[in-house]
Amino acid sequence: MRQQVSKDLFAYWRELKGARAAPDRSDIDPAAIRHILADTFIIEIDVDCRFPLRLSGGRIDALWMEERKGASFLELWRPEDRRGASAALLTVVEGVTPVVAGVRTHAQGHAPLELEMILLPLRHFGKTHSRVLGALSPVYQPDWLGQLRAAPLEMISMRVLDAKEARPSSSNYRSFQPPRTALRHPRLVIYDGDKL
């Protein structure tokens, strides 16, 4: 994992998980991850393997210039990468293990944009094969975000996090701490006064 969004979501998920295989959907507190909410999503694992998005963050919607909630997760991908994206989801739910992927997109007339995606298993009403929590974060904020539609995602790499990485241990476990809100400094100050 290279992106801070992925690291923060993984740390939060690991803290909620504790000794369980995966945390429950009801354990997720949006306020605790508000600083990364725009990059997060939740996927439903359905019998038709359509994988509808139950939640889609604002920056994800801005990439495709439309609300993605309710749309199939597979629609975000190039046709030739949909099988790999589906396999990644099934790896997460069948193995109850996190997956990190490197992906790429672009907007017409612009350089490719690399992103990092993390997929984390969630239980829902006690069922383990029900939901996946994820984040999709760009390596930098492109100037075209929200102005041009991104092309479908291309899978570059995928890595299953091993049990040692997914399980908290006293030696490497870092408790999730949301970033503190920075002190706000005025950016524009208007002084009421006489004409010069």
TINU-65951 format. One record per residue (C-alpha): x, y negated, z; residue in three letters. Coordinates in pm, 1 decimal, padded with zeros to 6 digits, m for minus. Example, Ala and Ser with C-alpha at 12.3 -4.5 7.8 and 13.67 -1.06 7.14 Angstrom:
<pt u="01230.0" v="00450.0" w="00780.0" residuo="ALA"/>
<pt u="01367.0" v="00106.0" w="00714.0" residuo="SER"/>
***
This chain:
<pt u="00000.0" v="00000.0" w="00000.0" residuo="MET"/>
<pt u="00135.2" v="m00336.2" w="m00100.4" residuo="ARG"/>
<pt u="m00158.3" v="m00575.3" w="m00075.9" residuo="GLN"/>
<pt u="m00251.5" v="m00726.8" w="00259.7" residuo="GLN"/>
<pt u="m00621.8" v="m00668.9" w="00188.3" residuo="VAL"/>
<pt u="m00558.7" v="m00293.4" w="00158.6" residuo="SER"/>
<pt u="m00341.6" v="m00288.9" w="00470.6" residuo="LYS"/>
<pt u="m00600.3" v="m00479.0" w="00676.0" residuo="ASP"/>
<pt u="m00891.7" v="m00263.4" w="00560.1" residuo="LEU"/>
<pt u="m00693.6" v="00055.5" w="00622.5" residuo="PHE"/>
<pt u="m00594.9" v="m00059.3" w="00974.2" residuo="ALA"/>
<pt u="m00957.9" v="m00148.4" w="01052.4" residuo="TYR"/>
<pt u="m01085.3" v="00184.7" w="00913.8" residuo="TRP"/>
<pt u="m00821.6" v="00376.7" w="01111.2" residuo="ARG"/>
<pt u="m00915.0" v="00196.4" w="01433.0" residuo="GLU"/>
<pt u="m01286.2" v="00276.3" w="01383.4" residuo="LEU"/>
<pt u="m01209.4" v="00635.8" w="01289.2" residuo="LYS"/>
<pt u="m01021.4" v="00721.9" w="01606.7" residuo="GLY"/>
<pt u="m01003.1" v="01102.3" w="01639.5" residuo="ALA"/>
<pt u="m01288.6" v="01159.1" w="01392.2" residuo="ARG"/>
<pt u="m01234.9" v="01250.4" w="01027.9" residuo="ALA"/>
<pt u="m01405.2" v="00926.8" w="00918.2" residuo="ALA"/>
<pt u="m01597.1" v="00641.3" w="01082.4" residuo="PRO"/>
<pt u="m01970.6" v="00599.9" w="01035.5" residuo="ASP"/>
<pt u="m02111.6" v="00333.5" w="00804.0" residuo="ARG"/>
<pt u="m02292.8" v="00180.0" w="01101.6" residuo="SER"/>
<pt u="m01955.8" v="00123.2" w="01275.3" residuo="ASP"/>
<pt u="m01853.4" v="m00134.4" w="01012.8" residuo="ILE"/>
<pt u="m01885.9" v="m00490.7" w="01142.2" residuo="ASP"/>
<pt u="m01868.2" v="m00738.3" w="00851.1" residuo="PRO"/>
<pt u="m01762.6" v="m01016.1" w="01089.1" residuo="ALA"/>
<pt u="m01450.6" v="m00819.2" w="01185.4" residuo="ALA"/>
<pt u="m01334.3" v="m00806.0" w="00823.0" residuo="ILE"/>
<pt u="m01476.8" v="m01137.1" w="00701.9" residuo="ARG"/>
<pt u="m01135.6" v="m01249.7" w="00574.0" residuo="HIS"/>
<pt u="m01130.4" v="m00958.2" w="00324.0" residuo="ILE"/>
<pt u="m01504.6" v="m00915.4" w="00264.6" residuo="LEU"/>
<pt u="m01486.3" v="m01076.7" w="m00081.0" residuo="ALA"/>
<pt u="m01258.5" v="m00792.9" w="m00196.2" residuo="ASP"/>
<pt u="m01450.1" v="m00502.0" w="m00040.2" residuo="THR"/>
<pt u="m01716.5" v="m00266.2" w="m00165.8" residuo="PHE"/>
<pt u="m01912.7" v="00039.3" w="m00052.1" residuo="ILE"/>
<pt u="m01994.7" v="00322.3" w="m00292.2" residuo="ILE"/>
<pt u="m02277.0" v="00572.0" w="m00245.3" residuo="GLU"/>
<pt u="m02195.3" v="00931.7" w="m00334.4" residuo="ILE"/>
<pt u="m02509.7" v="01048.3" w="m00514.6" residuo="ASP"/>
<pt u="m02607.7" v="01386.5" w="m00662.9" residuo="VAL"/>
<pt u="m02597.3" v="01246.7" w="m01018.3" residuo="ASP"/>
<pt u="m02232.8" v="01132.7" w="m00970.2" residuo="CYS"/>
<pt u="m02332.4" v="00783.5" w="m01083.3" residuo="ARG"/>
<pt u="m02169.1" v="00636.2" w="m00770.2" residuo="PHE"/>
<pt u="m02373.4" v="00314.0" w="m00729.0" residuo="PRO"/>
<pt u="m02215.2" v="00022.0" w="m00546.2" residuo="LEU"/>
<pt u="m02412.7" v="m00047.1" w="m00227.5" residuo="ARG"/>
<pt u="m02204.5" v="m00352.7" w="m00144.5" residuo="LEU"/>
<pt u="m01985.4" v="m00561.6" w="m00372.3" residuo="SER"/>
<pt u="m01771.9" v="m00853.0" w="m00254.8" residuo="GLY"/>
<pt u="m01783.0" v="m01194.0" w="m00418.1" residuo="GLY"/>
<pt u="m01437.6" v="m01174.4" w="m00575.9" residuo="ARG"/>
<pt u="m01526.8" v="m00838.5" w="m00732.9" residuo="ILE"/>
<pt u="m01844.1" v="m00992.8" w="m00875.3" residuo="ASP"/>
<pt u="m01638.9" v="m01289.2" w="m01001.8" residuo="ALA"/>
<pt u="m01406.9" v="m01055.4" w="m01195.1" residuo="LEU"/>
<pt u="m01699.3" v="m00940.0" w="m01410.1" residuo="TRP"/>
<pt u="m01902.2" v="m01262.0" w="m01374.9" residuo="MET"/>
<pt u="m02209.3" v="m01078.2" w="m01246.7" residuo="GLU"/>
<pt u="m02333.3" v="m00912.6" w="m00931.9" residuo="GLU"/>
<pt u="m02212.8" v="m00552.7" w="m00926.7" residuo="ARG"/>
<pt u="m02432.5" v="m00432.5" w="m00638.8" residuo="LYS"/>
<pt u="m02643.7" v="m00142.3" w="m00766.1" residuo="GLY"/>
<pt u="m02422.8" v="m00087.2" w="m01072.1" residuo="ALA"/>
<pt u="m02228.4" v="00233.8" w="m01117.8" residuo="SER"/>
<pt u="m01871.6" v="00228.4" w="m00988.7" residuo="PHE"/>
<pt u="m01773.2" v="00413.1" w="m01306.2" residuo="LEU"/>
<pt u="m01893.9" v="00120.4" w="m01521.8" residuo="GLU"/>
<pt u="m01599.2" v="m00081.0" w="m01388.5" residuo="LEU"/>
<pt u="m01358.5" v="00153.5" w="m01571.6" residuo="TRP"/>
<pt u="m01252.7" v="00211.9" w="m01931.6" residuo="ARG"/>
<pt u="m01425.6" v="00524.1" w="m02070.1" residuo="PRO"/>
<pt u="m01095.9" v="00713.9" w="m02076.1" residuo="GLU"/>
<pt u="m01032.3" v="00631.4" w="m01706.6" residuo="ASP"/>
<pt u="m01377.4" v="00719.5" w="m01570.5" residuo="ARG"/>
<pt u="m01286.6" v="01082.2" w="m01514.7" residuo="ARG"/>
<pt u="m00982.3" v="00977.7" w="m01308.4" residuo="GLY"/>
<pt u="m01189.8" v="00728.3" w="m01108.4" residuo="ALA"/>
<pt u="m01450.5" v="00996.8" w="m01042.1" residuo="SER"/>
<pt u="m01176.7" v="01241.1" w="m00936.4" residuo="ALA"/>
<pt u="m01036.6" v="00980.5" w="m00695.4" residuo="ALA"/>
<pt u="m01378.8" v="00937.6" w="m00531.6" residuo="LEU"/>
<pt u="m01431.7" v="01311.0" w="m00502.6" residuo="LEU"/>
<pt u="m01082.8" v="01349.7" w="m00353.6" residuo="THR"/>
<pt u="m01175.7" v="01095.1" w="m00087.3" residuo="VAL"/>
<pt u="m01505.2" v="01261.9" w="00007.3" residuo="VAL"/>
<pt u="m01402.7" v="01627.4" w="m00033.6" residuo="GLU"/>
<pt u="m01065.9" v="01587.9" w="00136.8" residuo="GLY"/>
<pt u="m01190.0" v="01320.6" w="00380.6" residuo="VAL"/>
<pt u="m00867.8" v="01136.9" w="00304.5" residuo="THR"/>
<pt u="m00780.1" v="00786.0" w="00183.9" residuo="PRO"/>
<pt u="m00659.1" v="00714.9" w="m00169.6" residuo="VAL"/>
<pt u="m00464.1" v="00413.4" w="m00297.6" residuo="VAL"/>
<pt u="m00457.3" v="00331.6" w="m00668.4" residuo="ALA"/>
<pt u="m00281.1" v="00082.8" w="m00889.9" residuo="GLY"/>
<pt u="m00515.0" v="m00054.7" w="m01156.6" residuo="VAL"/>
<pt u="m00497.3" v="m00313.6" w="m01432.5" residuo="ARG"/>
<pt u="m00739.2" v="m00541.8" w="m01613.5" residuo="THR"/>
<pt u="m00718.7" v="m00858.0" w="m01822.2" residuo="HIS"/>
<pt u="m00932.1" v="m01138.2" w="m01955.1" residuo="ALA"/>
<pt u="m00935.1" v="m01214.4" w="m02325.0" residuo="GLN"/>
<pt u="m00632.6" v="m01423.8" w="m02418.2" residuo="GLY"/>
<pt u="m00462.0" v="m01378.0" w="m02079.2" residuo="HIS"/>
<pt u="m00182.8" v="m01158.8" w="m01946.6" residuo="ALA"/>
<pt u="m00273.4" v="m00831.1" w="m01773.3" residuo="PRO"/>
<pt u="m00370.2" v="m00856.2" w="m01406.9" residuo="LEU"/>
<pt u="m00258.6" v="m00580.8" w="m01171.4" residuo="GLU"/>
<pt u="m00474.6" v="m00492.1" w="m00872.7" residuo="LEU"/>
<pt u="m00459.7" v="m00249.5" w="m00584.2" residuo="GLU"/>
<pt u="m00757.5" v="m00036.3" w="m00487.6" residuo="MET"/>
<pt u="m00800.5" v="00154.0" w="m00164.1" residuo="ILE"/>
<pt u="m01077.1" v="00411.5" w="m00112.3" residuo="LEU"/>
<pt u="m01166.7" v="00528.1" w="00240.1" residuo="LEU"/>
<pt u="m01420.0" v="00794.7" w="00343.7" residuo="PRO"/>
<pt u="m01725.2" v="00695.0" w="00548.8" residuo="LEU"/>
<pt u="m01995.0" v="00900.9" w="00712.0" residuo="ARG"/>
<pt u="m02355.2" v="00786.4" w="00683.3" residuo="HIS"/>
<pt u="m02616.7" v="00922.3" w="00925.9" residuo="PHE"/>
<pt u="m02369.5" v="01198.2" w="01012.8" residuo="GLY"/>
<pt u="m02314.9" v="01312.3" w="00653.0" residuo="LYS"/>
<pt u="m01951.4" v="01310.4" w="00540.9" residuo="THR"/>
<pt u="m02014.3" v="01321.2" w="00164.0" residuo="HIS"/>
<pt u="m02215.3" v="01002.6" w="00158.8" residuo="SER"/>
<pt u="m02020.8" v="00674.0" w="00132.0" residuo="ARG"/>
<pt u="m01679.4" v="00536.8" w="00040.0" residuo="VAL"/>
<pt u="m01546.4" v="00206.1" w="00170.6" residuo="LEU"/>
<pt u="m01300.8" v="00034.0" w="m00059.7" residuo="GLY"/>
<pt u="m01121.6" v="m00282.2" w="m00158.6" residuo="ALA"/>
<pt u="m00998.2" v="m00413.1" w="m00491.1" residuo="LEU"/>
<pt u="m00742.2" v="m00690.7" w="m00458.3" residuo="SER"/>
<pt u="m00539.2" v="m00865.0" w="m00729.4" residuo="PRO"/>
<pt u="m00164.5" v="m00914.2" w="m00684.4" residuo="VAL"/>
<pt u="m00229.1" v="m01284.8" w="m00750.7" residuo="TYR"/>
<pt u="m00536.0" v="m01503.3" w="m00802.6" residuo="GLN"/>
<pt u="m00574.3" v="m01553.8" w="m01178.0" residuo="PRO"/>
<pt u="m00678.9" v="m01898.3" w="m01297.0" residuo="ASP"/>
<pt u="m00953.0" v="m01742.7" w="m01511.9" residuo="TRP"/>
<pt u="m01132.4" v="m01572.3" w="m01218.9" residuo="LEU"/>
<pt u="m01501.3" v="m01663.5" w="m01230.2" residuo="GLY"/>
<pt u="m01466.1" v="m01825.4" w="m01573.4" residuo="GLN"/>
<pt u="m01391.5" v="m01526.0" w="m01795.4" residuo="LEU"/>
<pt u="m01514.2" v="m01168.5" w="m01775.9" residuo="ARG"/>
<pt u="m01250.4" v="m00906.2" w="m01692.0" residuo="ALA"/>
<pt u="m01202.8" v="m00605.4" w="m01916.5" residuo="ALA"/>
<pt u="m01280.2" v="m00260.4" w="m01770.9" residuo="PRO"/>
<pt u="m01021.4" v="m00128.7" w="m01526.3" residuo="LEU"/>
<pt u="m00730.3" v="00087.1" w="m01636.2" residuo="GLU"/>
<pt u="m00589.0" v="00345.5" w="m01391.6" residuo="MET"/>
<pt u="m00211.2" v="00308.9" w="m01359.0" residuo="ILE"/>
<pt u="m00131.8" v="00518.3" w="m01052.3" residuo="SER"/>
<pt u="m00305.1" v="00700.6" w="m00770.5" residuo="MET"/>
<pt u="m00174.2" v="00829.8" w="m00440.4" residuo="ARG"/>
<pt u="m00347.4" v="01033.1" w="m00172.0" residuo="VAL"/>
<pt u="m00242.1" v="00913.9" w="00171.1" residuo="LEU"/>
<pt u="m00121.5" v="01212.0" w="00369.7" residuo="ASP"/>
<pt u="m00258.9" v="01312.1" w="00707.4" residuo="ALA"/>
<pt u="00031.5" v="01147.8" w="00890.3" residuo="LYS"/>
<pt u="m00047.3" v="00810.6" w="00730.4" residuo="GLU"/>
<pt u="m00422.1" v="00849.3" w="00783.9" residuo="ALA"/>
<pt u="m00401.2" v="00965.0" w="01146.3" residuo="ARG"/>
<pt u="m00317.3" v="00714.3" w="01419.3" residuo="PRO"/>
<pt u="m00006.3" v="00788.5" w="01621.3" residuo="SER"/>
<pt u="00148.0" v="00601.9" w="01909.4" residuo="SER"/>
<pt u="00469.5" v="00537.5" w="01714.8" residuo="SER"/>
<pt u="00328.5" v="00365.9" w="01405.1" residuo="ASN"/>
<pt u="m00030.4" v="00274.4" w="01488.7" residuo="TYR"/>
<pt u="m00104.9" v="m00096.6" w="01466.8" residuo="ARG"/>
<pt u="m00435.9" v="m00205.5" w="01610.5" residuo="SER"/>
<pt u="m00644.9" v="m00407.8" w="01368.2" residuo="PHE"/>
<pt u="m00631.8" v="m00778.5" w="01441.6" residuo="GLN"/>
<pt u="m00827.8" v="m01013.3" w="01217.2" residuo="PRO"/>
<pt u="m00624.8" v="m01322.8" w="01132.1" residuo="PRO"/>
<pt u="m00682.3" v="m01621.7" w="01350.6" residuo="ARG"/>
<pt u="m00859.9" v="m01910.3" w="01191.9" residuo="THR"/>
<pt u="m00609.8" v="m02178.6" w="01104.4" residuo="ALA"/>
<pt u="m00660.1" v="m02519.0" w="01255.0" residuo="LEU"/>
<pt u="m00841.3" v="m02734.2" w="01008.4" residuo="ARG"/>
<pt u="m00664.9" v="m03051.9" w="00906.8" residuo="HIS"/>
<pt u="m00850.8" v="m03318.5" w="00715.6" residuo="PRO"/>
<pt u="m00751.2" v="m03337.1" w="00353.0" residuo="ARG"/>
<pt u="m00924.1" v="m03660.3" w="00268.7" residuo="LEU"/>
<pt u="m00963.6" v="m03944.4" w="00510.3" residuo="VAL"/>
<pt u="m01172.3" v="m04248.0" w="00419.9" residuo="ILE"/>
<pt u="m01116.7" v="m04565.0" w="00616.3" residuo="TYR"/>
<pt u="m01396.1" v="m04816.2" w="00620.2" residuo="ASP"/>
<pt u="m01251.1" v="m05162.4" w="00590.0" residuo="GLY"/>
<pt u="m01242.4" v="m05495.5" w="00415.6" residuo="ASP"/>
<pt u="m01171.9" v="m05548.1" w="00049.0" residuo="LYS"/>
<pt u="m00819.7" v="m05645.8" w="m00043.9" residuo="LEU"/>
***
